[in-house]
């Protein structure tokens, strides 16, 4: 395969791929996949009645108890 037909194939694949991506983007816009309401609701899906927004219930961000000494591993 010479250079010119290979370049034509690569450009054609790029143009078709770009057109498909653009079509998918416009489909998503038309079907309101990028609405602000949906984006904001999705951010709060991980919270429920047990773990409220802004109140961590795990031990990840809490300070260790005062009577534990992490440096003494006798």
N, C-alpha and C positions, 0 to 999 in steps of 0.2 A: 504494500500500500504506500503510495507516495504521500508527500506532505500535504498537498492541496486537498485530496479527498478526506484525509484524516482530519484536517482543520474544519472542513465543511461538516463532517459528522459531529465533531465536538461542539461547534457553534450551534448546530441544529438541536442537539441534546440540551444544551444550555438554554436556548430560546424556549423549547418545549417545557423544560423544567421550570423556568421562570414564569411562563404563562400559567402552568398548573398551580404554582405557589400563589400567584396573584389572584387566580380564580378562587382558590381556597380562602384567601384573605377576604375577598369581597363576599364570599358566601358567609363567612363568620360575621362580618359586619352586618349583613342583611338579616341574619338570624339572631342578632343581638348577643353574640358571644363575648363582646367587649363592653357590655354595659357597666357603668360604674356601680350600680346596685349589686349585680352579680359578683363583681370583683370584691366589693366590700363584704358581702355575705360570706364569700369563700374564706376570708381571713379569720372568721370567727367559728368555722366549722369544728375546729379542734376543741372548743370549749363546750361544756355542758353544765348541768345543774350542780355537779359535784365540784368542778373546777371553774370558778368564775373568771371573767376577763380581768387580767391584771393581778390576780392572787394566785401565786404558785402553791401547789399542794404537794410537790415532791421535795426531796431534800437537796436538790442540786444547788440551789442558791442560798440555802440557810447556813448560818455559821455553826461550826461544831460546838458541842456542849463544852462547858468550861472545865469539867473534871476529866476530860479525855486529853491525853498528851500524845500528839502524833510523833514526837521526836524520841520518845522513850519506848523502844521495842525490845527491851531486856531480853 
